[in-house]
């Protein structure tokens, strides 16, 4: 389970179940267990500080690589 945080202000955004070894390029909405500070504004997912974390693509969120950090383990 990964905890995804904003790279700018370090607020917790979501808890995400990552399957596989690869990079976090997409977050499937069905695997998100907790939503913290992440808000949807005009099709973009933003932190409360205004940092754009990803883009809404329907079933998943296309993540901006340099706008977030994560801790935890991948399964």
Buried (B, 14 or more C-beta within 10 A) or exposed (E): BBBBBBBBEEBBBBBBBBEEEEEBEBBEBEBBEEEBBBEEEEEBBBBEEEBEBBEBEEEBBEBBEEBBBBEEEBE
